[in-house]
Amino acid sequence: MIAAALVLAGALLATLHLVRRWGVLGRFAALGMTGRRAVRVMARRGASDRWKERAARLLAARLLGRSLLAGGGLAVAAMPIGLALGVGPALGVPTTAALLDPAARLAILAMGIAFAFARYLVGRAAGAGRRARLSPA
Amino acid sequence: MRMTVFPFAAILLLAATAVPAQAYVGPGLGLGAASTALGVVGAIVLGLLAFVWYPVKRLLRMMRKAAPGSGKRGR
């Protein structure tokens, strides 16, 4: 069970890393912005139908592209967890059982907190080093 | 009587034989999937507006404009 918990924790961290690295949240923000813009354009008064038709055509293409990009990014970023859950049991690592096991979940939580703390310490040390380099002697 | 008992029996049977689906989706993935679906639906609605509604509206307006003129020409 420990091996499965380790594999799951690794998959979770890999997913978090991919989400940060690929800017998946930024893609969703861009999608929301495009949606709000589409609503604003369609609700605009005084604009000609020709203008609205052209704007709707452009915004439809943009909205479709951005939503596919955001959804695809999320699906690809969640791939490590999906792989761990799908392939784990076939390779003899009971990842699906570990996902439902309270002790394994607690271990994953502890590993996640430890990783976040380590990242915080490393980031702080790097920041202190940068500040020391930049400050006048 | 038989028609009313059958659905309840079927529901009970299904509930008794259900196994865990293991299909839990967390809030992050769930919200992401929902907003992606909303984006696709919005794009389809906008596409319908752009490719169907506005051309049809233009056509109707042209027909309405042409109608009085054609009446005069007919005289």
Backbone of each chain as ProteinMPNN parsed JSONL, in Angstrom:
{"seq_chain_A": "MIAAALVLAGALLATLHLVRRWGVLGRFAALGMTGRRAVRVMARRGASDRWKERAARLLAARLLGRSLLAGGGLAVAAMPIGLALGVGPALGVPTTAALLDPAARLAILAMGIAFAFARYLVGRAAGAGRRARLSPA", "coords_chain_A": {"N_chain_A": [[0.817, -1.219, 0.0], [2.045, 1.172, 0.667], [3.734, 1.644, -1.465], [1.855, 2.135, -3.452], [0.669, 4.448, -2.436], [2.849, 6.151, -2.592], [3.222, 6.234, -5.376], [0.81, 7.417, -6.14], [1.033, 9.893, -4.83], [3.243, 10.931, -6.169], [2.147, 11.11, -8.74], [0.157, 13.001, -8.288], [1.713, 15.249, -7.599], [3.103, 15.542, -9.984], [0.999, 16.224, -11.677], [0.214, 18.67, -10.535], [2.519, 20.137, -11.022], [2.555, 20.144, -13.833], [0.219, 21.577, -14.335], [0.906, 24.078, -13.322], [3.143, 24.658, -14.89], [2.229, 24.647, -17.566], [0.417, 26.666, -17.494], [-2.377, 26.31, -17.081], [-4.454, 27.399, -15.584], [-4.347, 30.04, -16.379], [-5.175, 29.744, -18.999], [-7.836, 29.099, -18.606], [-8.681, 31.473, -17.48], [-8.39, 33.162, -19.679], [-10.305, 32.03, -21.317], [-12.655, 32.603, -19.877], [-12.558, 35.385, -20.064], [-12.908, 35.768, -22.805], [-15.489, 34.757, -23.088], [-16.96, 36.59, -21.542], [-16.502, 38.861, -23.043], [-17.778, 38.172, -25.403], [-20.438, 38.148, -24.555], [-20.719, 40.856, -23.906], [-20.362, 42.025, -26.432], [-22.543, 40.995, -27.854], [-24.616, 42.108, -26.437], [-24.435, 44.731, -27.0], [-25.639, 47.946, -27.79], [-26.803, 49.835, -30.555], [-24.966, 49.048, -32.422], [-24.287, 47.91, -35.754], [-26.0, 45.234, -37.533], [-24.398, 43.874, -39.284], [-21.846, 44.3, -38.289], [-22.114, 43.034, -35.81], [-22.562, 40.441, -36.649], [-20.173, 39.76, -37.879], [-18.449, 40.053, -35.709], [-19.504, 38.11, -34.008], [-18.935, 35.805, -35.459], [-16.13, 35.779, -35.428], [-15.692, 35.704, -32.649], [-16.912, 33.301, -31.966], [-15.25, 31.397, -33.145], [-12.913, 31.956, -31.741], [-13.708, 31.47, -29.102], [-14.32, 28.749, -29.2], [-11.822, 27.691, -29.851], [-10.318, 28.508, -27.61], [-11.67, 27.225, -25.51], [-11.303, 24.548, -26.159], [-8.561, 24.423, -26.014], [-8.108, 25.007, -23.293], [-9.55, 22.922, -22.029], [-8.268, 20.71, -23.155], [-5.669, 21.098, -22.213], [-6.104, 20.774, -19.469], [-6.956, 18.114, -19.421], [-4.682, 16.795, -20.354], [-2.881, 17.552, -18.398], [-3.947, 16.213, -16.236], [-3.28, 13.683, -16.794], [-1.134, 12.113, -15.534], [-2.316, 11.249, -13.073], [-4.497, 9.809, -14.017], [-3.142, 7.833, -15.437], [-1.726, 6.589, -13.357], [-3.847, 5.558, -11.875], [-5.059, 3.94, -13.746], [-3.129, 2.218, -14.894], [-1.7, 1.285, -12.751], [-2.985, -0.875, -11.091], [-2.798, -2.968, -12.97], [-0.105, -3.383, -13.072], [0.431, -4.408, -10.659], [0.435, -2.635, -8.575], [-1.547, -1.416, -6.135], [-3.205, 1.073, -6.796], [-5.812, 2.112, -7.076], [-7.077, 1.029, -4.875], [-5.581, 2.264, -2.907], [-6.367, 4.859, -3.22], [-8.819, 4.901, -2.011], [-8.249, 4.186, 0.534], [-8.053, 5.149, 3.898], [-5.658, 5.455, 5.44], [-3.647, 5.493, 3.521], [-4.405, 7.765, 2.158], [-4.001, 9.683, 4.099], [-1.245, 9.488, 4.311], [-0.53, 10.429, 1.776], [-1.443, 13.04, 2.01], [0.273, 13.977, 4.039], [2.719, 13.749, 2.69], [2.302, 15.597, 0.643], [2.072, 18.004, 2.101], [4.615, 18.097, 3.205], [6.141, 18.341, 0.899], [5.226, 20.814, -0.064], [6.135, 22.464, 1.995], [8.892, 22.083, 1.77], [9.316, 23.186, -0.735], [8.611, 25.809, -0.195], [10.633, 26.521, 1.618], [12.907, 26.279, -0.012], [12.311, 28.19, -1.968], [12.302, 30.459, -0.385], [14.952, 30.54, 0.49], [16.228, 30.895, -1.947], [15.212, 33.369, -2.648], [16.291, 34.945, -0.605], [18.994, 34.745, -1.207], [19.02, 36.03, -3.675], [18.236, 38.587, -2.941], [20.405, 39.264, -1.323], [22.409, 39.367, -3.217], [21.545, 41.48, -4.801], [21.402, 43.684, -3.122], [23.007, 46.761, -2.121], [26.477, 46.807, -1.283]], "CA_chain_A": [[0.0, 0.0, 0.0], [2.937, 2.339, 0.722], [4.194, 1.898, -2.841], [0.732, 2.744, -4.181], [0.533, 5.826, -1.939], [3.964, 6.925, -3.17], [2.942, 6.441, -6.804], [-0.282, 8.403, -6.234], [1.559, 11.209, -4.444], [4.069, 11.383, -7.299], [1.254, 11.493, -9.841], [-0.489, 14.274, -7.907], [2.692, 16.326, -7.71], [3.367, 15.744, -11.414], [-0.148, 16.96, -12.223], [0.298, 20.064, -10.071], [3.641, 20.758, -11.738], [2.131, 20.374, -15.222], [-0.782, 22.659, -14.332], [1.637, 25.351, -13.155], [4.086, 24.855, -16.001], [1.517, 24.943, -18.809], [-0.49, 27.797, -17.315], [-3.75, 25.867, -17.351], [-5.38, 28.357, -14.964], [-4.347, 31.215, -17.248], [-6.004, 29.44, -20.171], [-9.237, 29.217, -18.198], [-8.956, 32.905, -17.314], [-8.564, 33.705, -21.032], [-11.603, 31.536, -21.794], [-13.686, 33.405, -19.213], [-12.513, 36.742, -20.615], [-13.516, 35.727, -24.143], [-16.929, 34.585, -22.899], [-17.526, 37.868, -21.084], [-16.432, 39.786, -24.173], [-18.837, 37.78, -26.348], [-21.716, 38.627, -24.006], [-20.723, 42.324, -24.051], [-20.533, 42.368, -27.848], [-23.91, 40.67, -28.277], [-25.574, 42.981, -25.747], [-24.139, 46.115, -27.343], [-26.705, 48.654, -28.514], [-26.364, 50.842, -31.524], [-24.046, 48.487, -33.416], [-25.03, 47.365, -36.897], [-26.077, 43.774, -37.559], [-23.223, 43.388, -40.03], [-20.728, 44.323, -37.34], [-22.342, 41.997, -34.803], [-22.417, 39.144, -37.307], [-18.74, 39.529, -38.057], [-17.858, 39.875, -34.373], [-19.947, 36.811, -33.481], [-18.197, 34.755, -36.171], [-14.755, 35.758, -34.895], [-15.699, 35.295, -31.242], [-17.262, 31.875, -31.895], [-14.027, 30.634, -33.434], [-11.963, 32.168, -30.645], [-14.232, 30.802, -27.907], [-14.168, 27.302, -29.392], [-10.39, 27.388, -29.751], [-9.827, 28.67, -26.239], [-12.226, 26.206, -24.617], [-10.634, 23.276, -26.462], [-7.194, 24.538, -25.501], [-8.15, 24.907, -21.831], [-9.969, 21.569, -21.661], [-7.201, 19.777, -23.536], [-4.567, 21.294, -21.26], [-6.49, 20.162, -18.192], [-6.992, 16.657, -19.592], [-3.298, 16.303, -20.458], [-2.237, 17.746, -17.094], [-4.463, 15.202, -15.3], [-2.893, 12.367, -17.307], [-0.389, 11.268, -14.578], [-3.225, 10.6, -12.115], [-5.247, 8.811, -14.777], [-2.234, 6.709, -15.728], [-1.444, 5.879, -12.105], [-5.037, 4.799, -11.479], [-5.428, 2.965, -14.773], [-2.076, 1.218, -15.163], [-1.197, 0.769, -11.469], [-3.463, -2.225, -10.738], [-2.312, -3.954, -13.943], [1.312, -3.643, -12.788], [0.543, -4.95, -9.31], [0.445, -1.561, -7.562], [-2.999, -1.183, -5.923], [-3.432, 2.528, -6.677], [-7.247, 2.414, -6.879], [-7.38, 0.702, -3.477], [-4.93, 3.281, -2.073], [-7.148, 6.094, -3.319], [-9.96, 4.805, -1.1], [-7.776, 3.773, 1.854], [-7.824, 6.358, 4.717], [-4.251, 5.589, 5.862], [-2.871, 5.908, 2.338], [-4.753, 9.173, 1.864], [-3.314, 10.497, 5.11], [0.179, 9.514, 3.93], [-0.415, 11.328, 0.611], [-1.597, 14.406, 2.539], [1.513, 14.334, 4.738], [3.752, 13.947, 1.668], [2.0, 16.855, -0.05], [2.417, 19.13, 2.986], [6.078, 18.123, 3.307], [6.655, 18.859, -0.371], [4.928, 22.25, -0.124], [7.03, 23.123, 2.947], [10.243, 22.066, 1.179], [9.312, 24.177, -1.826], [8.583, 27.136, 0.439], [11.97, 26.789, 2.172], [13.829, 26.472, -1.131], [11.978, 29.485, -2.566], [12.733, 31.515, 0.536], [16.424, 30.604, 0.462], [16.608, 31.479, -3.239], [14.866, 34.795, -2.57], [17.267, 35.603, 0.273], [20.239, 34.812, -1.973], [18.863, 37.056, -4.704], [18.227, 39.892, -2.252], [21.78, 39.55, -0.869], [23.206, 39.735, -4.394], [21.09, 42.748, -5.369], [21.52, 44.815, -2.193], [24.332, 47.404, -2.201], [27.401, 46.317, -0.255]], "C_chain_A": [[0.855, 1.275, 0.0], [3.409, 2.701, -0.682], [3.092, 2.601, -3.634], [0.543, 4.197, -3.754], [1.635, 6.713, -2.51], [3.706, 7.247, -4.644], [1.856, 7.507, -6.97], [0.208, 9.809, -5.89], [2.418, 11.784, -5.564], [3.214, 11.862, -8.463], [0.568, 12.829, -9.555], [0.471, 15.446, -8.073], [3.017, 16.613, -9.166], [2.23, 16.541, -12.059], [-0.095, 18.428, -11.824], [1.401, 20.813, -10.821], [3.228, 21.088, -13.177], [1.136, 21.526, -15.304], [-0.089, 24.016, -14.204], [2.47, 25.667, -14.376], [3.358, 25.282, -17.28], [0.53, 26.097, -18.678], [-1.941, 27.455, -17.61], [-4.763, 26.863, -16.76], [-5.48, 29.625, -15.808], [-5.211, 30.992, -18.484], [-7.488, 29.55, -19.82], [-9.621, 30.673, -17.989], [-9.199, 33.546, -18.677], [-9.912, 33.276, -21.61], [-12.743, 32.359, -21.185], [-13.751, 34.814, -19.777], [-13.188, 36.787, -21.989], [-15.032, 35.586, -24.031], [-17.601, 35.883, -22.489], [-17.55, 38.88, -22.229], [-17.543, 39.476, -25.194], [-20.193, 38.285, -25.864], [-21.833, 40.139, -24.185], [-21.003, 42.734, -25.492], [-21.973, 42.129, -28.282], [-24.94, 41.601, -27.637], [-25.399, 44.44, -26.135], [-25.279, 46.734, -28.149], [-26.098, 49.636, -29.49], [-25.396, 50.314, -32.56], [-24.861, 47.863, -34.545], [-25.018, 45.838, -36.843], [-24.882, 43.16, -38.271], [-22.03, 43.252, -39.09], [-20.873, 43.197, -36.318], [-22.15, 40.611, -35.405], [-20.939, 38.777, -37.446], [-18.06, 39.258, -36.708], [-18.247, 38.512, -33.8], [-19.191, 35.673, -34.153], [-16.778, 34.627, -35.599], [-14.725, 35.219, -33.458], [-16.054, 33.821, -31.084], [-16.025, 31.031, -32.121], [-13.048, 30.745, -32.267], [-12.396, 31.416, -29.384], [-14.053, 29.29, -28.016], [-12.696, 26.907, -29.233], [-9.908, 27.46, -28.323], [-10.39, 27.6, -25.318], [-11.581, 24.849, -24.897], [-9.207, 23.272, -25.915], [-7.172, 24.349, -23.981], [-8.52, 23.485, -21.403], [-8.906, 20.541, -21.997], [-6.022, 19.867, -22.582], [-4.861, 20.623, -19.928], [-6.451, 18.637, -18.299], [-5.571, 16.091, -19.647], [-2.584, 16.445, -19.113], [-2.702, 16.686, -16.09], [-4.056, 13.785, -15.704], [-2.096, 11.528, -16.291], [-1.289, 10.547, -13.579], [-4.018, 9.5, -12.825], [-4.403, 7.584, -15.077], [-1.969, 5.886, -14.474], [-2.635, 5.014, -11.698], [-5.363, 3.694, -12.482], [-4.406, 1.844, -14.924], [-1.586, 0.563, -13.882], [-1.668, -0.643, -11.131], [-2.972, -3.304, -11.699], [-0.855, -4.325, -13.674], [1.527, -4.162, -11.362], [0.647, -3.902, -8.223], [-1.013, -1.156, -7.32], [-3.347, 0.295, -5.733], [-4.901, 2.863, -6.435], [-7.659, 2.099, -5.44], [-6.785, 1.761, -2.555], [-5.715, 4.583, -2.087], [-8.305, 6.096, -2.328], [-9.542, 4.435, 0.319], [-7.441, 5.004, 2.708], [-6.362, 6.548, 5.104], [-3.39, 6.068, 4.698], [-3.151, 7.365, 2.004], [-4.051, 10.109, 2.842], [-1.823, 10.623, 4.765], [0.388, 10.464, 2.752], [-0.522, 12.783, 1.065], [-0.306, 14.873, 3.204], [2.637, 14.598, 3.734], [3.541, 15.276, 0.936], [2.399, 18.058, 0.786], [3.939, 19.256, 3.095], [6.687, 18.719, 2.035], [6.434, 20.37, -0.477], [5.871, 23.023, 0.8], [8.45, 23.197, 2.379], [10.344, 23.106, 0.062], [9.379, 25.595, -1.281], [9.968, 27.501, 0.955], [12.967, 27.081, 1.059], [13.591, 27.839, -1.776], [12.448, 30.638, -1.714], [14.244, 31.693, 0.511], [16.89, 31.253, -0.844], [16.341, 32.972, -3.24], [15.872, 35.554, -1.723], [18.603, 35.769, -0.448], [20.189, 35.914, -3.005], [18.923, 38.45, -4.077], [19.647, 40.279, -1.823], [22.656, 39.984, -2.043], [22.862, 41.137, -4.879], [21.326, 43.941, -4.447], [22.932, 45.428, -2.273], [25.216, 47.002, -1.025], [27.683, 47.404, 0.773]], "O_chain_A": [[0.476, 2.301, -0.565], [3.481, 3.873, -1.053], [3.356, 3.538, -4.387], [0.291, 5.071, -4.584], [1.399, 7.868, -2.866], [3.935, 8.366, -5.101], [1.962, 8.387, -7.825], [-0.143, 10.785, -6.554], [2.336, 12.973, -5.873], [3.508, 12.879, -9.091], [0.417, 13.672, -10.44], [0.109, 16.493, -8.61], [3.188, 17.769, -9.554], [2.471, 17.423, -12.884], [-0.323, 19.317, -12.644], [1.234, 21.971, -11.203], [3.516, 22.175, -13.677], [1.195, 22.348, -16.219], [-0.447, 24.976, -14.886], [2.502, 26.805, -14.843], [3.819, 26.175, -17.992], [-0.123, 26.465, -19.654], [-2.645, 28.2, -18.291], [-5.8, 27.133, -17.366], [-6.554, 30.213, -15.938], [-5.887, 31.904, -18.962], [-8.294, 30.027, -20.619], [-10.748, 31.07, -18.284], [-10.1, 34.372, -18.826], [-10.578, 34.048, -22.301], [-13.675, 32.759, -21.883], [-14.831, 35.379, -19.952], [-13.937, 37.714, -22.298], [-15.776, 36.216, -24.784], [-18.66, 36.242, -23.004], [-18.496, 39.656, -22.366], [-18.157, 40.378, -25.765], [-20.996, 38.786, -26.65], [-22.887, 40.652, -24.562], [-21.772, 43.66, -25.75], [-22.56, 42.948, -28.989], [-25.998, 41.857, -28.211], [-26.135, 45.3, -25.652], [-25.81, 46.117, -29.071], [-25.021, 50.188, -29.266], [-25.029, 51.038, -33.485], [-25.964, 47.359, -34.333], [-24.159, 45.228, -36.206], [-24.414, 42.078, -37.916], [-21.315, 42.251, -39.09], [-19.911, 42.499, -35.998], [-21.634, 39.71, -34.744], [-20.523, 37.652, -37.17], [-17.22, 38.367, -36.582], [-17.424, 37.837, -33.182], [-18.843, 34.688, -33.503], [-16.296, 33.528, -35.326], [-13.875, 34.406, -33.095], [-15.558, 33.159, -30.172], [-15.771, 30.072, -31.393], [-12.435, 29.758, -31.859], [-11.578, 30.809, -28.693], [-13.681, 28.63, -27.046], [-12.371, 25.922, -28.571], [-9.173, 26.585, -27.864], [-9.683, 27.11, -24.438], [-11.337, 24.079, -23.967], [-8.716, 22.257, -25.421], [-6.329, 23.628, -23.448], [-7.88, 22.913, -20.52], [-8.665, 19.612, -21.226], [-5.447, 18.852, -22.188], [-3.991, 19.987, -19.332], [-5.977, 17.953, -17.392], [-5.288, 15.044, -19.065], [-1.79, 15.588, -18.727], [-1.946, 16.301, -15.198], [-4.432, 12.811, -15.051], [-2.35, 10.329, -16.185], [-1.064, 9.377, -13.268], [-4.186, 8.401, -12.296], [-4.872, 6.449, -14.988], [-1.982, 4.656, -14.508], [-2.466, 3.885, -11.238], [-5.88, 2.64, -12.11], [-4.765, 0.675, -15.064], [-1.112, -0.572, -13.903], [-0.84, -1.526, -10.906], [-2.75, -4.441, -11.283], [-0.417, -5.428, -13.999], [2.663, -4.333, -10.919], [0.918, -4.232, -7.068], [-1.65, -0.604, -8.217], [-3.736, 0.714, -4.643], [-5.212, 3.786, -5.682], [-8.48, 2.804, -4.854], [-7.39, 2.123, -1.545], [-5.733, 5.321, -1.102], [-8.726, 7.153, -1.858], [-10.384, 4.375, 1.214], [-6.625, 5.826, 2.291], [-5.867, 7.675, 5.102], [-2.524, 6.928, 4.859], [-2.25, 8.108, 1.615], [-3.573, 11.18, 2.468], [-1.221, 11.689, 4.899], [1.362, 11.216, 2.723], [0.204, 13.651, 0.58], [0.158, 15.991, 2.98], [3.411, 15.541, 3.893], [4.502, 15.99, 0.648], [2.985, 19.013, 0.276], [4.487, 20.359, 3.082], [7.632, 19.506, 2.098], [7.314, 21.112, -0.914], [6.351, 24.1, 0.445], [9.123, 24.222, 2.486], [11.346, 23.811, -0.057], [10.085, 26.456, -1.805], [10.436, 28.624, 0.768], [13.772, 28.007, 1.161], [14.539, 28.558, -2.093], [12.925, 31.654, -2.218], [14.759, 32.811, 0.512], [17.824, 32.056, -0.851], [17.135, 33.754, -3.763], [16.266, 36.669, -2.067], [19.263, 36.8, -0.319], [21.16, 36.644, -3.204], [19.564, 39.362, -4.601], [20.052, 41.436, -1.933], [23.524, 40.845, -1.901], [23.734, 41.893, -5.309], [21.438, 45.074, -4.913], [23.918, 44.717, -2.467], [24.737, 46.875, 0.102], [28.44, 47.179, 1.718]]}, "seq_chain_B": "MRMTVFPFAAILLLAATAVPAQAYVGPGLGLGAASTALGVVGAIVLGLLAFVWYPVKRLLRMMRKAAPGSGKRGR", "coords_chain_B": {"N_chain_B": [[-51.51, -2.555, -10.789], [-49.43, -4.383, -11.016], [-47.843, -2.935, -12.751], [-47.056, -0.783, -11.195], [-45.556, -1.912, -9.191], [-43.391, -3.063, -10.439], [-41.404, -1.058, -11.34], [-40.423, -0.168, -8.824], [-39.388, -2.517, -7.755], [-37.394, -2.974, -9.605], [-35.749, -0.749, -9.166], [-34.953, -1.225, -6.512], [-33.563, -3.621, -6.859], [-31.498, -2.79, -8.554], [-30.232, -0.934, -6.879], [-29.343, -2.614, -4.896], [-27.473, -4.152, -6.153], [-25.496, -2.436, -6.922], [-22.184, -1.364, -7.54], [-19.177, 0.296, -6.333], [-18.51, 3.13, -8.339], [-16.143, 4.396, -8.755], [-15.649, 6.881, -9.874], [-15.063, 9.402, -9.093], [-14.827, 12.893, -9.301], [-12.814, 15.595, -8.726], [-13.189, 18.976, -7.353], [-11.653, 20.824, -8.863], [-11.076, 19.605, -11.391], [-13.673, 19.071, -12.098], [-14.918, 21.627, -12.23], [-13.329, 22.685, -14.226], [-13.934, 21.002, -16.393], [-16.647, 21.604, -16.625], [-16.566, 24.344, -17.302], [-15.221, 24.202, -19.713], [-17.071, 22.772, -21.249], [-19.168, 24.622, -21.197], [-17.963, 26.692, -22.593], [-17.698, 25.525, -25.137], [-20.407, 25.16, -25.772], [-21.229, 27.835, -25.746], [-19.713, 28.745, -27.912], [-20.93, 27.332, -29.968], [-23.515, 28.424, -29.882], [-22.926, 31.096, -30.503], [-21.892, 30.696, -33.055], [-24.188, 29.764, -34.359], [-25.724, 32.072, -34.181], [-24.176, 33.775, -35.766], [-23.977, 32.492, -38.253], [-26.523, 31.688, -38.941], [-28.75, 33.183, -37.74], [-28.27, 36.032, -38.161], [-27.849, 36.212, -41.044], [-30.407, 35.24, -41.856], [-32.054, 37.156, -40.722], [-31.221, 39.382, -42.165], [-32.034, 38.624, -44.707], [-34.804, 38.492, -44.35], [-35.337, 41.18, -43.845], [-34.592, 42.288, -46.277], [-36.495, 41.111, -47.93], [-38.796, 42.208, -46.887], [-38.375, 44.851, -47.475], [-38.38, 44.71, -50.235], [-40.932, 43.944, -50.814], [-43.078, 46.098, -50.804], [-42.216, 47.581, -53.003], [-42.343, 45.763, -55.122], [-45.027, 45.463, -55.231], [-45.851, 47.946, -56.223], [-44.67, 47.87, -58.652], [-46.144, 45.949, -59.871], [-48.503, 47.201, -60.551]], "CA_chain_B": [[-50.745, -2.952, -9.6], [-48.17, -4.98, -11.473], [-47.059, -1.873, -13.386], [-46.475, 0.105, -10.178], [-44.596, -2.67, -8.365], [-42.197, -3.415, -11.23], [-40.318, -0.065, -11.253], [-39.833, -0.149, -7.479], [-38.576, -3.732, -7.633], [-36.2, -2.775, -10.44], [-34.882, 0.217, -8.464], [-34.378, -1.922, -5.354], [-32.601, -4.596, -7.374], [-30.327, -2.043, -9.054], [-29.546, -0.345, -5.729], [-28.7, -3.687, -4.125], [-26.351, -4.749, -6.893], [-24.581, -1.391, -7.385], [-20.8, -1.424, -7.031], [-18.59, 1.647, -6.427], [-18.183, 3.483, -9.719], [-14.779, 4.948, -8.772], [-15.686, 7.919, -10.901], [-15.062, 10.682, -8.395], [-14.124, 13.989, -9.968], [-12.604, 16.667, -7.758], [-13.753, 20.278, -7.754], [-10.845, 21.483, -9.898], [-11.32, 18.976, -12.684], [-15.103, 19.218, -12.396], [-15.169, 23.005, -12.687], [-12.648, 22.845, -15.514], [-14.729, 20.316, -17.424], [-17.901, 22.348, -16.809], [-16.337, 25.59, -18.044], [-14.892, 23.842, -21.098], [-18.339, 22.443, -21.926], [-19.898, 25.888, -21.376], [-17.284, 27.414, -23.676], [-18.062, 24.899, -26.42], [-21.825, 25.477, -26.018], [-21.261, 29.257, -26.11], [-19.188, 28.886, -29.279], [-21.963, 26.829, -30.891], [-24.6, 29.429, -29.911], [-22.422, 32.251, -31.266], [-21.82, 30.27, -34.451], [-25.56, 29.756, -34.894], [-26.117, 33.481, -34.36], [-23.424, 34.398, -36.861], [-24.152, 31.837, -39.55], [-27.941, 31.436, -39.255], [-29.69, 34.218, -37.335], [-28.064, 37.327, -38.82], [-28.207, 36.122, -42.472], [-31.87, 35.107, -42.01], [-32.61, 38.474, -40.401], [-30.943, 40.251, -43.312], [-32.893, 38.171, -45.803], [-36.177, 38.919, -44.042], [-35.41, 42.636, -44.018], [-34.557, 42.556, -47.73], [-37.785, 40.714, -48.505], [-39.793, 43.184, -46.435], [-38.142, 46.085, -48.249], [-38.713, 44.462, -51.637], [-42.375, 43.674, -50.975], [-43.872, 47.24, -51.289], [-41.737, 47.956, -54.336], [-42.843, 44.814, -56.121], [-46.465, 45.736, -55.362], [-46.023, 49.107, -57.111], [-44.286, 47.49, -60.008], [-47.197, 45.094, -60.423], [-49.647, 47.984, -61.029]], "C_chain_B": [[-49.366, -3.481, -9.998], [-47.246, -3.904, -12.054], [-46.402, -0.954, -12.357], [-45.412, -0.607, -9.36], [-43.291, -2.863, -9.127], [-41.086, -2.357, -11.153], [-39.636, -0.045, -9.891], [-38.93, -1.359, -7.276], [-37.284, -3.577, -8.427], [-35.227, -1.831, -9.75], [-34.18, -0.451, -7.28], [-33.284, -2.886, -5.787], [-31.314, -3.906, -7.831], [-29.522, -1.469, -7.899], [-28.793, -1.412, -4.947], [-27.473, -4.227, -4.83], [-25.317, -3.708, -7.332], [-23.204, -1.561, -6.751], [-20.219, -0.013, -7.118], [-18.142, 1.952, -7.855], [-16.736, 3.948, -9.85], [-14.662, 6.01, -9.852], [-15.711, 9.295, -10.25], [-14.264, 11.724, -9.175], [-14.015, 15.121, -8.954], [-13.142, 17.995, -8.256], [-12.969, 20.959, -8.874], [-11.142, 20.934, -11.282], [-12.784, 19.142, -13.094], [-15.424, 20.601, -12.927], [-14.534, 23.252, -14.047], [-13.45, 22.215, -16.641], [-16.017, 21.086, -17.704], [-17.656, 23.623, -17.612], [-15.937, 25.318, -19.486], [-16.174, 23.549, -21.877], [-19.147, 23.709, -22.189], [-19.295, 26.706, -22.516], [-17.661, 26.853, -25.035], [-19.51, 25.232, -26.773], [-21.968, 26.944, -26.44], [-20.774, 29.478, -27.53], [-20.226, 28.416, -30.294], [-23.096, 27.846, -31.02], [-24.166, 30.64, -30.739], [-22.339, 31.922, -32.759], [-23.192, 30.249, -35.097], [-26.037, 31.179, -35.156], [-25.462, 34.061, -35.611], [-23.786, 33.798, -38.211], [-25.611, 31.605, -39.924], [-28.795, 32.673, -38.975], [-29.495, 35.52, -38.116], [-28.314, 37.254, -40.331], [-29.713, 36.011, -42.701], [-32.545, 36.45, -41.748], [-32.422, 39.441, -41.578], [-31.862, 39.918, -44.487], [-34.332, 38.637, -45.586], [-36.343, 40.417, -44.279], [-35.428, 43.002, -45.506], [-35.894, 42.228, -48.377], [-38.868, 41.726, -48.154], [-39.647, 44.492, -47.227], [-38.608, 45.917, -49.685], [-40.215, 44.325, -51.842], [-43.177, 44.883, -51.438], [-43.495, 47.65, -52.704], [-42.317, 47.051, -55.404], [-44.339, 45.016, -56.33], [-46.709, 46.883, -56.329], [-45.719, 48.738, -58.563], [-45.392, 46.675, -60.688], [-48.339, 45.886, -61.017], [-49.525, 48.416, -62.484]], "O_chain_B": [[-48.329, -3.116, -9.445], [-46.029, -3.953, -11.876], [-45.326, -0.409, -12.604], [-44.467, 0.023, -8.885], [-42.211, -2.832, -8.536], [-39.931, -2.713, -10.922], [-38.415, 0.08, -9.807], [-37.847, -1.249, -6.701], [-36.215, -3.995, -7.982], [-34.02, -2.074, -9.745], [-32.98, -0.271, -7.07], [-32.222, -2.964, -5.169], [-30.206, -4.359, -7.544], [-28.291, -1.502, -7.914], [-27.724, -1.145, -4.398], [-26.539, -4.704, -4.186], [-24.364, -4.047, -8.034], [-23.088, -1.867, -5.564], [-20.714, 0.801, -7.898], [-17.479, 1.137, -8.496], [-16.166, 3.897, -10.94], [-13.71, 6.034, -10.632], [-16.301, 10.235, -10.782], [-13.159, 11.453, -9.645], [-15.021, 15.551, -8.39], [-13.508, 18.134, -9.423], [-13.561, 21.602, -9.741], [-11.421, 21.681, -12.22], [-13.098, 19.327, -14.269], [-16.11, 20.746, -13.939], [-15.104, 23.926, -14.905], [-13.627, 22.81, -17.704], [-16.436, 21.214, -18.854], [-18.439, 23.956, -18.502], [-16.266, 26.095, -20.382], [-16.35, 24.007, -23.006], [-19.74, 23.865, -23.256], [-20.013, 27.329, -23.299], [-17.915, 27.606, -25.976], [-19.816, 25.549, -27.922], [-22.72, 27.265, -27.361], [-21.335, 30.286, -28.27], [-20.386, 29.023, -31.353], [-23.584, 28.104, -32.121], [-24.926, 31.147, -31.564], [-22.666, 32.748, -33.612], [-23.35, 30.665, -36.245], [-26.656, 31.472, -36.179], [-26.106, 34.745, -36.407], [-23.89, 34.518, -39.204], [-25.917, 31.352, -41.089], [-29.489, 33.16, -39.868], [-30.454, 36.053, -38.674], [-28.943, 38.165, -40.869], [-30.243, 36.617, -43.633], [-33.479, 36.838, -42.449], [-33.321, 40.202, -41.934], [-32.389, 40.802, -45.162], [-34.992, 39.111, -46.511], [-37.345, 40.867, -44.835], [-36.164, 43.889, -45.938], [-36.373, 42.952, -49.249], [-39.727, 42.062, -48.97], [-40.627, 45.14, -47.593], [-39.157, 46.841, -50.285], [-40.713, 44.568, -52.942], [-43.926, 44.742, -52.405], [-44.354, 48.022, -53.503], [-42.732, 47.515, -56.466], [-44.869, 44.787, -57.417], [-47.627, 46.836, -57.147], [-46.357, 49.183, -59.517], [-45.552, 46.709, -61.908], [-49.075, 45.381, -61.865], [-50.42, 49.079, -63.008]]}, "name": "protein", "num_of_chains": 2, "seq": "MIAAALVLAGALLATLHLVRRWGVLGRFAALGMTGRRAVRVMARRGASDRWKERAARLLAARLLGRSLLAGGGLAVAAMPIGLALGVGPALGVPTTAALLDPAARLAILAMGIAFAFARYLVGRAAGAGRRARLSPAMRMTVFPFAAILLLAATAVPAQAYVGPGLGLGAASTALGVVGAIVLGLLAFVWYPVKRLLRMMRKAAPGSGKRGR"}
